[in-house]
Amino acid sequence: MHLTPDRVTAEHDWVRRRADIIVPLINDTRDRLGRAFETDVDAVREADYHNEVDRVFAAGDRAVNIAGYVGLLRELDVDGDYPGFVVDEVLGRQLAATIAGGQPLAMLAEATFHFADIYTHGDDEETAGADDLDAALAAGFQTRLPGWNWRESESPFAVDS
């Protein structure tokens, strides 16, 4: 794989075009997590997703890494799939964390990736990394986007100086 500014732009465009797949995964994941944690989580619209994709790819250092993970997962296939499941899981976790940003969101995105991955299934024609890619995009962007009550107010742990 050779990453260039043109390749990063192409991956950005590809991720944006996945909105019809990723936004429903985000909303399904949020619904399931909301039920598990007994809270309401706002749904995400395609426009929200597009804006956040643009924002994430506007940061060049992050964009090149996201493009690399996306490209690897799009192309990754393993004969028999199961023997190589670790590599697509590692790449998916790292993609979700990179999209989410620094801690603590990166860790939340990694955990959410595994949760979303349970419910994300591609068809038999896709590569081994395809469903992990979709789960990672959903986990990373759902973590970044507003809609969680605990993120909507000031932290009680902030220290006034």
CNS distance restraints for C-alpha pairs under 8 A (distance, minus, plus):
assign (resid   1 and name CA) (resid  71 and name CA) 7.81 0.50 0.50
assign (resid   1 and name CA) (resid  72 and name CA) 7.86 0.50 0.50
assign (resid   2 and name CA) (resid   7 and name CA) 7.91 0.50 0.50
assign (resid   3 and name CA) (resid   7 and name CA) 5.65 0.50 0.50
assign (resid   3 and name CA) (resid   8 and name CA) 6.73 0.50 0.50
assign (resid   3 and name CA) (resid  64 and name CA) 7.27 0.50 0.50
assign (resid   3 and name CA) (resid  67 and name CA) 7.80 0.50 0.50
assign (resid   3 and name CA) (resid  68 and name CA) 6.98 0.50 0.50
assign (resid   4 and name CA) (resid   8 and name CA) 6.26 0.50 0.50
assign (resid   5 and name CA) (resid   9 and name CA) 6.22 0.50 0.50
assign (resid   6 and name CA) (resid  10 and name CA) 6.17 0.50 0.50
assign (resid   7 and name CA) (resid  11 and name CA) 6.16 0.50 0.50
assign (resid   7 and name CA) (resid  67 and name CA) 7.56 0.50 0.50
assign (resid   8 and name CA) (resid  12 and name CA) 6.09 0.50 0.50
assign (resid   8 and name CA) (resid  63 and name CA) 6.77 0.50 0.50
assign (resid   8 and name CA) (resid  64 and name CA) 5.99 0.50 0.50
assign (resid   8 and name CA) (resid  67 and name CA) 5.39 0.50 0.50
assign (resid   9 and name CA) (resid  13 and name CA) 6.21 0.50 0.50
assign (resid  10 and name CA) (resid  14 and name CA) 6.19 0.50 0.50
assign (resid  11 and name CA) (resid  15 and name CA) 6.09 0.50 0.50
assign (resid  11 and name CA) (resid  67 and name CA) 5.55 0.50 0.50
assign (resid  11 and name CA) (resid  70 and name CA) 7.09 0.50 0.50
assign (resid  11 and name CA) (resid  71 and name CA) 7.21 0.50 0.50
assign (resid  12 and name CA) (resid  16 and name CA) 6.19 0.50 0.50
assign (resid  12 and name CA) (resid  53 and name CA) 7.37 0.50 0.50
assign (resid  12 and name CA) (resid  54 and name CA) 7.70 0.50 0.50
assign (resid  12 and name CA) (resid  57 and name CA) 6.62 0.50 0.50
assign (resid  12 and name CA) (resid  67 and name CA) 7.17 0.50 0.50
assign (resid  13 and name CA) (resid  17 and name CA) 6.17 0.50 0.50
assign (resid  14 and name CA) (resid  18 and name CA) 6.44 0.50 0.50
assign (resid  15 and name CA) (resid  19 and name CA) 7.36 0.50 0.50
assign (resid  15 and name CA) (resid  53 and name CA) 7.41 0.50 0.50
assign (resid  16 and name CA) (resid  49 and name CA) 7.85 0.50 0.50
assign (resid  16 and name CA) (resid  50 and name CA) 5.88 0.50 0.50
assign (resid  16 and name CA) (resid  53 and name CA) 6.49 0.50 0.50
assign (resid  18 and name CA) (resid  22 and name CA) 5.90 0.50 0.50
assign (resid  19 and name CA) (resid  23 and name CA) 5.40 0.50 0.50
assign (resid  19 and name CA) (resid  46 and name CA) 6.01 0.50 0.50
assign (resid  19 and name CA) (resid  49 and name CA) 6.93 0.50 0.50
assign (resid  19 and name CA) (resid  50 and name CA) 7.36 0.50 0.50
assign (resid  20 and name CA) (resid  24 and name CA) 6.97 0.50 0.50
assign (resid  20 and name CA) (resid  46 and name CA) 7.53 0.50 0.50
assign (resid  21 and name CA) (resid  25 and name CA) 6.63 0.50 0.50
assign (resid  21 and name CA) (resid 134 and name CA) 7.75 0.50 0.50
assign (resid  22 and name CA) (resid  26 and name CA) 6.07 0.50 0.50
assign (resid  22 and name CA) (resid 134 and name CA) 6.40 0.50 0.50
assign (resid  22 and name CA) (resid 137 and name CA) 6.82 0.50 0.50
assign (resid  22 and name CA) (resid 138 and name CA) 5.55 0.50 0.50
assign (resid  23 and name CA) (resid  27 and name CA) 6.20 0.50 0.50
assign (resid  23 and name CA) (resid  44 and name CA) 6.62 0.50 0.50
assign (resid  23 and name CA) (resid  45 and name CA) 6.85 0.50 0.50
assign (resid  23 and name CA) (resid  46 and name CA) 6.22 0.50 0.50
assign (resid  23 and name CA) (resid  49 and name CA) 6.97 0.50 0.50
assign (resid  23 and name CA) (resid 138 and name CA) 7.13 0.50 0.50
assign (resid  24 and name CA) (resid  28 and name CA) 5.98 0.50 0.50
assign (resid  25 and name CA) (resid  29 and name CA) 5.96 0.50 0.50
assign (resid  25 and name CA) (resid 116 and name CA) 7.71 0.50 0.50
assign (resid  25 and name CA) (resid 120 and name CA) 7.71 0.50 0.50
assign (resid  25 and name CA) (resid 134 and name CA) 7.99 0.50 0.50
assign (resid  25 and name CA) (resid 135 and name CA) 7.49 0.50 0.50
assign (resid  25 and name CA) (resid 138 and name CA) 5.91 0.50 0.50
assign (resid  26 and name CA) (resid  30 and name CA) 6.08 0.50 0.50
assign (resid  26 and name CA) (resid  44 and name CA) 7.19 0.50 0.50
assign (resid  26 and name CA) (resid 138 and name CA) 4.86 0.50 0.50
assign (resid  26 and name CA) (resid 139 and name CA) 6.90 0.50 0.50
assign (resid  26 and name CA) (resid 141 and name CA) 7.62 0.50 0.50
assign (resid  26 and name CA) (resid 142 and name CA) 5.64 0.50 0.50
assign (resid  27 and name CA) (resid  31 and name CA) 6.05 0.50 0.50
assign (resid  27 and name CA) (resid  43 and name CA) 5.51 0.50 0.50
assign (resid  27 and name CA) (resid  44 and name CA) 6.31 0.50 0.50
assign (resid  28 and name CA) (resid  32 and name CA) 6.22 0.50 0.50
assign (resid  29 and name CA) (resid  33 and name CA) 6.04 0.50 0.50
assign (resid  29 and name CA) (resid 115 and name CA) 7.79 0.50 0.50
assign (resid  29 and name CA) (resid 116 and name CA) 5.97 0.50 0.50
assign (resid  29 and name CA) (resid 138 and name CA) 7.90 0.50 0.50
assign (resid  29 and name CA) (resid 139 and name CA) 7.93 0.50 0.50
assign (resid  30 and name CA) (resid  34 and name CA) 5.79 0.50 0.50
assign (resid  30 and name CA) (resid  41 and name CA) 6.15 0.50 0.50
assign (resid  30 and name CA) (resid  42 and name CA) 7.78 0.50 0.50
assign (resid  30 and name CA) (resid  43 and name CA) 7.35 0.50 0.50
assign (resid  30 and name CA) (resid 142 and name CA) 7.50 0.50 0.50
assign (resid  31 and name CA) (resid  35 and name CA) 6.25 0.50 0.50
assign (resid  31 and name CA) (resid  40 and name CA) 7.89 0.50 0.50
assign (resid  31 and name CA) (resid  41 and name CA) 6.95 0.50 0.50
assign (resid  32 and name CA) (resid  36 and name CA) 6.21 0.50 0.50
assign (resid  33 and name CA) (resid  37 and name CA) 6.05 0.50 0.50
assign (resid  34 and name CA) (resid  38 and name CA) 5.55 0.50 0.50
assign (resid  34 and name CA) (resid  39 and name CA) 4.81 0.50 0.50
assign (resid  34 and name CA) (resid  40 and name CA) 5.48 0.50 0.50
assign (resid  34 and name CA) (resid  41 and name CA) 5.89 0.50 0.50
assign (resid  35 and name CA) (resid  39 and name CA) 6.45 0.50 0.50
assign (resid  35 and name CA) (resid  40 and name CA) 7.75 0.50 0.50
assign (resid  40 and name CA) (resid 148 and name CA) 7.57 0.50 0.50
assign (resid  40 and name CA) (resid 149 and name CA) 7.74 0.50 0.50
assign (resid  41 and name CA) (resid 147 and name CA) 5.40 0.50 0.50
assign (resid  41 and name CA) (resid 148 and name CA) 5.29 0.50 0.50
assign (resid  41 and name CA) (resid 149 and name CA) 7.20 0.50 0.50
assign (resid  42 and name CA) (resid 146 and name CA) 7.71 0.50 0.50
assign (resid  42 and name CA) (resid 147 and name CA) 4.49 0.50 0.50
assign (resid  42 and name CA) (resid 148 and name CA) 6.85 0.50 0.50
assign (resid  43 and name CA) (resid 147 and name CA) 7.18 0.50 0.50
assign (resid  44 and name CA) (resid  48 and name CA) 6.19 0.50 0.50
assign (resid  44 and name CA) (resid  49 and name CA) 7.02 0.50 0.50
assign (resid  44 and name CA) (resid 142 and name CA) 7.95 0.50 0.50
assign (resid  44 and name CA) (resid 145 and name CA) 7.84 0.50 0.50
assign (resid  45 and name CA) (resid  49 and name CA) 6.48 0.50 0.50
assign (resid  46 and name CA) (resid  50 and name CA) 6.11 0.50 0.50
assign (resid  47 and name CA) (resid  51 and name CA) 6.12 0.50 0.50
assign (resid  48 and name CA) (resid  52 and name CA) 6.21 0.50 0.50
assign (resid  48 and name CA) (resid 145 and name CA) 7.78 0.50 0.50
assign (resid  49 and name CA) (resid  53 and name CA) 6.08 0.50 0.50
assign (resid  49 and name CA) (resid 141 and name CA) 7.28 0.50 0.50
assign (resid  50 and name CA) (resid  54 and name CA) 6.22 0.50 0.50
assign (resid  51 and name CA) (resid  55 and name CA) 6.19 0.50 0.50
assign (resid  52 and name CA) (resid  56 and name CA) 6.08 0.50 0.50
assign (resid  52 and name CA) (resid 141 and name CA) 7.35 0.50 0.50
assign (resid  52 and name CA) (resid 145 and name CA) 7.42 0.50 0.50
assign (resid  53 and name CA) (resid  57 and name CA) 6.15 0.50 0.50
assign (resid  53 and name CA) (resid 141 and name CA) 7.94 0.50 0.50
assign (resid  54 and name CA) (resid  58 and name CA) 6.01 0.50 0.50
assign (resid  55 and name CA) (resid  59 and name CA) 7.17 0.50 0.50
assign (resid  56 and name CA) (resid  62 and name CA) 7.05 0.50 0.50
assign (resid  56 and name CA) (resid  63 and name CA) 6.60 0.50 0.50
assign (resid  56 and name CA) (resid  99 and name CA) 6.78 0.50 0.50
assign (resid  57 and name CA) (resid  62 and name CA) 6.84 0.50 0.50
assign (resid  57 and name CA) (resid  63 and name CA) 4.51 0.50 0.50
assign (resid  58 and name CA) (resid  63 and name CA) 6.87 0.50 0.50
assign (resid  59 and name CA) (resid  63 and name CA) 5.82 0.50 0.50
assign (resid  60 and name CA) (resid  64 and name CA) 6.15 0.50 0.50
assign (resid  61 and name CA) (resid  65 and name CA) 6.77 0.50 0.50
assign (resid  62 and name CA) (resid  66 and name CA) 6.15 0.50 0.50
assign (resid  62 and name CA) (resid  98 and name CA) 7.01 0.50 0.50
assign (resid  62 and name CA) (resid  99 and name CA) 7.72 0.50 0.50
assign (resid  63 and name CA) (resid  67 and name CA) 5.96 0.50 0.50
assign (resid  64 and name CA) (resid  68 and name CA) 6.16 0.50 0.50
assign (resid  65 and name CA) (resid  69 and name CA) 6.31 0.50 0.50
assign (resid  65 and name CA) (resid  98 and name CA) 7.67 0.50 0.50
assign (resid  66 and name CA) (resid  70 and name CA) 6.03 0.50 0.50
assign (resid  66 and name CA) (resid  95 and name CA) 6.18 0.50 0.50
assign (resid  66 and name CA) (resid  98 and name CA) 6.78 0.50 0.50
assign (resid  66 and name CA) (resid  99 and name CA) 7.02 0.50 0.50
assign (resid  67 and name CA) (resid  71 and name CA) 5.94 0.50 0.50
assign (resid  68 and name CA) (resid  72 and name CA) 6.10 0.50 0.50
assign (resid  69 and name CA) (resid  73 and name CA) 6.12 0.50 0.50
assign (resid  69 and name CA) (resid  91 and name CA) 6.35 0.50 0.50
assign (resid  69 and name CA) (resid  92 and name CA) 7.73 0.50 0.50
assign (resid  69 and name CA) (resid  94 and name CA) 7.83 0.50 0.50
assign (resid  69 and name CA) (resid  95 and name CA) 5.89 0.50 0.50
assign (resid  70 and name CA) (resid  74 and name CA) 6.01 0.50 0.50
assign (resid  70 and name CA) (resid  95 and name CA) 7.48 0.50 0.50
assign (resid  70 and name CA) (resid 133 and name CA) 6.75 0.50 0.50
assign (resid  71 and name CA) (resid  75 and name CA) 6.30 0.50 0.50
assign (resid  72 and name CA) (resid  76 and name CA) 5.78 0.50 0.50
assign (resid  73 and name CA) (resid  88 and name CA) 6.76 0.50 0.50
assign (resid  73 and name CA) (resid  91 and name CA) 7.13 0.50 0.50
assign (resid  73 and name CA) (resid  92 and name CA) 7.68 0.50 0.50
assign (resid  73 and name CA) (resid 129 and name CA) 4.64 0.50 0.50
assign (resid  73 and name CA) (resid 130 and name CA) 6.25 0.50 0.50
assign (resid  73 and name CA) (resid 132 and name CA) 7.42 0.50 0.50
assign (resid  73 and name CA) (resid 133 and name CA) 5.85 0.50 0.50
assign (resid  74 and name CA) (resid 127 and name CA) 7.09 0.50 0.50
assign (resid  74 and name CA) (resid 129 and name CA) 6.11 0.50 0.50
assign (resid  74 and name CA) (resid 130 and name CA) 5.79 0.50 0.50
assign (resid  74 and name CA) (resid 133 and name CA) 7.13 0.50 0.50
assign (resid  75 and name CA) (resid 127 and name CA) 6.84 0.50 0.50
assign (resid  75 and name CA) (resid 129 and name CA) 7.21 0.50 0.50
assign (resid  76 and name CA) (resid  88 and name CA) 7.54 0.50 0.50
assign (resid  76 and name CA) (resid 127 and name CA) 6.18 0.50 0.50
assign (resid  76 and name CA) (resid 128 and name CA) 6.13 0.50 0.50
assign (resid  76 and name CA) (resid 129 and name CA) 5.25 0.50 0.50
assign (resid  76 and name CA) (resid 130 and name CA) 7.88 0.50 0.50
assign (resid  77 and name CA) (resid  81 and name CA) 6.96 0.50 0.50
assign (resid  77 and name CA) (resid 127 and name CA) 4.91 0.50 0.50
assign (resid  77 and name CA) (resid 128 and name CA) 4.67 0.50 0.50
assign (resid  77 and name CA) (resid 129 and name CA) 6.35 0.50 0.50
assign (resid  78 and name CA) (resid  82 and name CA) 7.69 0.50 0.50
assign (resid  78 and name CA) (resid  83 and name CA) 7.32 0.50 0.50
assign (resid  78 and name CA) (resid  84 and name CA) 5.79 0.50 0.50
assign (resid  78 and name CA) (resid 127 and name CA) 7.87 0.50 0.50
assign (resid  78 and name CA) (resid 128 and name CA) 6.30 0.50 0.50
assign (resid  79 and name CA) (resid  83 and name CA) 7.85 0.50 0.50
assign (resid  81 and name CA) (resid  85 and name CA) 6.33 0.50 0.50
assign (resid  81 and name CA) (resid 128 and name CA) 5.87 0.50 0.50
assign (resid  84 and name CA) (resid  88 and name CA) 7.17 0.50 0.50
assign (resid  85 and name CA) (resid  89 and name CA) 6.27 0.50 0.50
assign (resid  85 and name CA) (resid 128 and name CA) 7.83 0.50 0.50
assign (resid  86 and name CA) (resid  90 and name CA) 6.11 0.50 0.50
assign (resid  87 and name CA) (resid  91 and name CA) 6.14 0.50 0.50
assign (resid  88 and name CA) (resid  92 and name CA) 5.91 0.50 0.50
assign (resid  88 and name CA) (resid 128 and name CA) 7.40 0.50 0.50
assign (resid  88 and name CA) (resid 129 and name CA) 5.44 0.50 0.50
assign (resid  88 and name CA) (resid 132 and name CA) 6.40 0.50 0.50
assign (resid  89 and name CA) (resid  93 and name CA) 6.11 0.50 0.50
assign (resid  89 and name CA) (resid 132 and name CA) 6.69 0.50 0.50
assign (resid  90 and name CA) (resid  94 and name CA) 6.19 0.50 0.50
assign (resid  91 and name CA) (resid  95 and name CA) 6.04 0.50 0.50
assign (resid  92 and name CA) (resid  96 and name CA) 6.18 0.50 0.50
assign (resid  92 and name CA) (resid 113 and name CA) 7.08 0.50 0.50
assign (resid  92 and name CA) (resid 132 and name CA) 5.54 0.50 0.50
assign (resid  92 and name CA) (resid 133 and name CA) 5.95 0.50 0.50
assign (resid  92 and name CA) (resid 135 and name CA) 7.42 0.50 0.50
assign (resid  92 and name CA) (resid 136 and name CA) 5.06 0.50 0.50
assign (resid  93 and name CA) (resid  97 and name CA) 6.18 0.50 0.50
assign (resid  93 and name CA) (resid 109 and name CA) 7.52 0.50 0.50
assign (resid  93 and name CA) (resid 110 and name CA) 4.86 0.50 0.50
assign (resid  93 and name CA) (resid 111 and name CA) 7.92 0.50 0.50
assign (resid  93 and name CA) (resid 113 and name CA) 6.09 0.50 0.50
assign (resid  93 and name CA) (resid 114 and name CA) 7.68 0.50 0.50
assign (resid  93 and name CA) (resid 136 and name CA) 6.52 0.50 0.50
assign (resid  94 and name CA) (resid  98 and name CA) 5.98 0.50 0.50
assign (resid  94 and name CA) (resid 110 and name CA) 7.12 0.50 0.50
assign (resid  95 and name CA) (resid  99 and name CA) 6.18 0.50 0.50
assign (resid  95 and name CA) (resid 136 and name CA) 6.04 0.50 0.50
assign (resid  95 and name CA) (resid 137 and name CA) 7.38 0.50 0.50
assign (resid  95 and name CA) (resid 140 and name CA) 7.28 0.50 0.50
assign (resid  96 and name CA) (resid 100 and name CA) 6.20 0.50 0.50
assign (resid  96 and name CA) (resid 106 and name CA) 7.27 0.50 0.50
assign (resid  96 and name CA) (resid 109 and name CA) 5.40 0.50 0.50
assign (resid  96 and name CA) (resid 110 and name CA) 5.94 0.50 0.50
assign (resid  96 and name CA) (resid 113 and name CA) 6.53 0.50 0.50
assign (resid  96 and name CA) (resid 136 and name CA) 4.68 0.50 0.50
assign (resid  96 and name CA) (resid 137 and name CA) 6.12 0.50 0.50
assign (resid  96 and name CA) (resid 138 and name CA) 7.87 0.50 0.50
assign (resid  96 and name CA) (resid 139 and name CA) 5.74 0.50 0.50
assign (resid  96 and name CA) (resid 140 and name CA) 4.01 0.50 0.50
assign (resid  96 and name CA) (resid 141 and name CA) 7.62 0.50 0.50
assign (resid  97 and name CA) (resid 101 and name CA) 6.25 0.50 0.50
assign (resid  97 and name CA) (resid 102 and name CA) 7.74 0.50 0.50
assign (resid  97 and name CA) (resid 105 and name CA) 7.29 0.50 0.50
assign (resid  97 and name CA) (resid 106 and name CA) 4.09 0.50 0.50
assign (resid  97 and name CA) (resid 107 and name CA) 6.55 0.50 0.50
assign (resid  97 and name CA) (resid 108 and name CA) 7.83 0.50 0.50
assign (resid  97 and name CA) (resid 109 and name CA) 5.29 0.50 0.50
assign (resid  97 and name CA) (resid 110 and name CA) 5.64 0.50 0.50
assign (resid  97 and name CA) (resid 140 and name CA) 6.17 0.50 0.50
assign (resid  98 and name CA) (resid 102 and name CA) 7.73 0.50 0.50
assign (resid  98 and name CA) (resid 106 and name CA) 6.73 0.50 0.50
assign (resid  98 and name CA) (resid 140 and name CA) 7.47 0.50 0.50
assign (resid  99 and name CA) (resid 106 and name CA) 7.88 0.50 0.50
assign (resid  99 and name CA) (resid 137 and name CA) 7.75 0.50 0.50
assign (resid  99 and name CA) (resid 140 and name CA) 5.04 0.50 0.50
assign (resid  99 and name CA) (resid 141 and name CA) 6.56 0.50 0.50
assign (resid  99 and name CA) (resid 144 and name CA) 7.64 0.50 0.50
assign (resid 100 and name CA) (resid 105 and name CA) 5.66 0.50 0.50
assign (resid 100 and name CA) (resid 106 and name CA) 5.32 0.50 0.50
assign (resid 100 and name CA) (resid 109 and name CA) 6.25 0.50 0.50
assign (resid 100 and name CA) (resid 140 and name CA) 4.89 0.50 0.50
assign (resid 100 and name CA) (resid 141 and name CA) 6.46 0.50 0.50
assign (resid 100 and name CA) (resid 143 and name CA) 5.98 0.50 0.50
assign (resid 100 and name CA) (resid 144 and name CA) 5.22 0.50 0.50
assign (resid 101 and name CA) (resid 105 and name CA) 6.22 0.50 0.50
assign (resid 101 and name CA) (resid 106 and name CA) 5.58 0.50 0.50
assign (resid 101 and name CA) (resid 144 and name CA) 7.78 0.50 0.50
assign (resid 102 and name CA) (resid 106 and name CA) 5.42 0.50 0.50
assign (resid 103 and name CA) (resid 107 and name CA) 6.35 0.50 0.50
assign (resid 104 and name CA) (resid 108 and name CA) 6.49 0.50 0.50
assign (resid 105 and name CA) (resid 109 and name CA) 6.03 0.50 0.50
assign (resid 105 and name CA) (resid 143 and name CA) 6.61 0.50 0.50
assign (resid 105 and name CA) (resid 144 and name CA) 7.40 0.50 0.50
assign (resid 106 and name CA) (resid 110 and name CA) 6.29 0.50 0.50
assign (resid 107 and name CA) (resid 111 and name CA) 6.29 0.50 0.50
assign (resid 108 and name CA) (resid 112 and name CA) 5.99 0.50 0.50
assign (resid 108 and name CA) (resid 143 and name CA) 7.06 0.50 0.50
assign (resid 109 and name CA) (resid 113 and name CA) 5.93 0.50 0.50
assign (resid 109 and name CA) (resid 139 and name CA) 5.41 0.50 0.50
assign (resid 109 and name CA) (resid 140 and name CA) 5.25 0.50 0.50
assign (resid 109 and name CA) (resid 143 and name CA) 5.83 0.50 0.50
assign (resid 110 and name CA) (resid 114 and name CA) 6.79 0.50 0.50
assign (resid 110 and name CA) (resid 139 and name CA) 7.48 0.50 0.50
assign (resid 110 and name CA) (resid 140 and name CA) 7.89 0.50 0.50
assign (resid 111 and name CA) (resid 115 and name CA) 6.54 0.50 0.50
assign (resid 112 and name CA) (resid 116 and name CA) 5.95 0.50 0.50
assign (resid 112 and name CA) (resid 139 and name CA) 5.37 0.50 0.50
assign (resid 113 and name CA) (resid 117 and name CA) 5.83 0.50 0.50
assign (resid 113 and name CA) (resid 135 and name CA) 5.80 0.50 0.50
assign (resid 113 and name CA) (resid 136 and name CA) 5.36 0.50 0.50
assign (resid 113 and name CA) (resid 138 and name CA) 7.66 0.50 0.50
assign (resid 113 and name CA) (resid 139 and name CA) 4.97 0.50 0.50
assign (resid 113 and name CA) (resid 140 and name CA) 7.50 0.50 0.50
assign (resid 114 and name CA) (resid 118 and name CA) 6.50 0.50 0.50
assign (resid 114 and name CA) (resid 135 and name CA) 7.90 0.50 0.50
assign (resid 115 and name CA) (resid 119 and name CA) 7.39 0.50 0.50
assign (resid 116 and name CA) (resid 120 and name CA) 6.21 0.50 0.50
assign (resid 116 and name CA) (resid 135 and name CA) 5.37 0.50 0.50
assign (resid 116 and name CA) (resid 136 and name CA) 7.85 0.50 0.50
assign (resid 116 and name CA) (resid 138 and name CA) 7.45 0.50 0.50
assign (resid 116 and name CA) (resid 139 and name CA) 6.66 0.50 0.50
assign (resid 117 and name CA) (resid 121 and name CA) 7.67 0.50 0.50
assign (resid 117 and name CA) (resid 131 and name CA) 7.23 0.50 0.50
assign (resid 117 and name CA) (resid 132 and name CA) 6.25 0.50 0.50
assign (resid 117 and name CA) (resid 135 and name CA) 5.07 0.50 0.50
assign (resid 117 and name CA) (resid 136 and name CA) 7.74 0.50 0.50
assign (resid 120 and name CA) (resid 131 and name CA) 5.91 0.50 0.50
assign (resid 120 and name CA) (resid 132 and name CA) 7.64 0.50 0.50
assign (resid 120 and name CA) (resid 134 and name CA) 7.36 0.50 0.50
assign (resid 120 and name CA) (resid 135 and name CA) 6.15 0.50 0.50
assign (resid 121 and name CA) (resid 131 and name CA) 5.48 0.50 0.50
assign (resid 122 and name CA) (resid 126 and name CA) 6.33 0.50 0.50
assign (resid 122 and name CA) (resid 130 and name CA) 6.66 0.50 0.50
assign (resid 122 and name CA) (resid 131 and name CA) 5.19 0.50 0.50
assign (resid 126 and name CA) (resid 130 and name CA) 6.12 0.50 0.50
assign (resid 128 and name CA) (resid 132 and name CA) 7.83 0.50 0.50
assign (resid 129 and name CA) (resid 133 and name CA) 6.00 0.50 0.50
assign (resid 130 and name CA) (resid 134 and name CA) 6.40 0.50 0.50
assign (resid 131 and name CA) (resid 135 and name CA) 6.15 0.50 0.50
assign (resid 132 and name CA) (resid 136 and name CA) 5.94 0.50 0.50
assign (resid 133 and name CA) (resid 137 and name CA) 6.16 0.50 0.50
assign (resid 134 and name CA) (resid 138 and name CA) 6.15 0.50 0.50
assign (resid 135 and name CA) (resid 139 and name CA) 6.00 0.50 0.50
assign (resid 136 and name CA) (resid 140 and name CA) 5.89 0.50 0.50
assign (resid 137 and name CA) (resid 141 and name CA) 6.01 0.50 0.50
assign (resid 138 and name CA) (resid 142 and name CA) 5.80 0.50 0.50
assign (resid 139 and name CA) (resid 143 and name CA) 6.10 0.50 0.50
assign (resid 140 and name CA) (resid 144 and name CA) 6.49 0.50 0.50
assign (resid 141 and name CA) (resid 145 and name CA) 6.06 0.50 0.50
assign (resid 146 and name CA) (resid 151 and name CA) 7.33 0.50 0.50
assign (resid 146 and name CA) (resid 152 and name CA) 7.50 0.50 0.50
assign (resid 147 and name CA) (resid 151 and name CA) 7.69 0.50 0.50
assign (resid 147 and name CA) (resid 152 and name CA) 7.49 0.50 0.50
assign (resid 148 and name CA) (resid 152 and name CA) 6.66 0.50 0.50
assign (resid 149 and name CA) (resid 153 and name CA) 7.52 0.50 0.50
assign (resid 154 and name CA) (resid 158 and name CA) 7.62 0.50 0.50
